[in-house]
Amino acid sequence: EKGGYATFMEKEINEQPHAVADTLLGRTDESGRLVLDELRISEEQMRAVDKIVVVACGTAAYAGMVAKYAIEHWARIPVEVALAHEFRYADPVVDERTLVVSISQSGETMDTLMAVKHANDLGALTISVCNTHGSTIPRESDAVLYTHAGPEIAVASTKAFLAQITACYILGLYLAQLRGGTYADDAASVMHELQDIPAKISDLLGRMDRVKEIARFMADTRSVLFLGRNVGFPVAMEGALKLKELAYIHAEGFAAGELKHGPIALIDAGQPVFIIVPSPDTPHELHKKVVSNIQEIRARGARTLVIAVDGDEDVVPFADEVIRVPKCSPLLQPLLTVVPLQVFALQLSTAKGLDVDQPRNLAKSVTVE
Ligand code: M6R
């Protein structure tokens, strides 16, 4: 049942090309226009949406953070990301023009379910991005956009995360197409580029030997930091969560721009830091800014583990290790940059002799509030 792999997590990491490809399947017509027939909300209602709130927990919430950058850019609708358990007991500004997007692999997470019910009570439109057919959250929502990652057994989420991000891109592009505007014409070309991502993930999975080696030598590490910017920021958070869950190592993800506002004080000799570097064509010179962050922490003794796209030579002088990922458009990068971090956490957990698929104190789906 593990398909020849030692753990479900390893199997699921290797299924990620399919998770993305299957989630993309059947969403466009011959001309490349998105057609979301399964959506039970009318086009008119979708066009009237003036605000989106994503509600989710854990890894699914990080997918929501990626979605915020993409949907705001393409569809020009403001997006908030709320942890479901915080949304439920705050006083959120939500009405019938708000689209509340819940993201959940299991469709049974109680915190997320309660947030959806609350959104329904407030009159919002609710749509569920979910991986499990017939589960509770899609049933309680006005509409559902299924991810097709297949069953995810390991407690630590991997392929569902990539599928959730993919589904959120589809939603953002659909909204852009529906509402017209500057990026409406881009929908087809982004969908086209997304079709190439599964092959790039496969390519990347074939290059993980060095990442595994790095992990094996770090079994005694007590703390690891992760830095990213823009869509790399949620990837940094996700890398840290994977390490906490799987290897019981203290880990924190930061927005790289925040370093100088405090976290840089943590850097001392030998501190391992993963840096997710935006590709050089990312707007606003973010690439240059992150490269100078690497330089700053390296000067303070950090051990810099740099995730950078193929051909980015600017990082080399300041990197103790360069982990290469294939190139793609800046907004799509999380589908690639998170993969080495998943493999790293898996390998470190294995090196420590821990139970990869069933970490202590955790359940696959959290059905209590
Ligand atoms: O089933 P869900 O997507 O609603 O689960 C949400 C979180 O509990 C889940 O992503 C959790 O953070 C994972 N253990 C992360 O690996």
Residues whose N, C-alpha, C, O or C-beta is under 5 A from the ligand:
A	BS01	M6R	C57 G58 T59 A60 I103 S104 Q105 S106 G107 T109 V155 A156 S157 K364
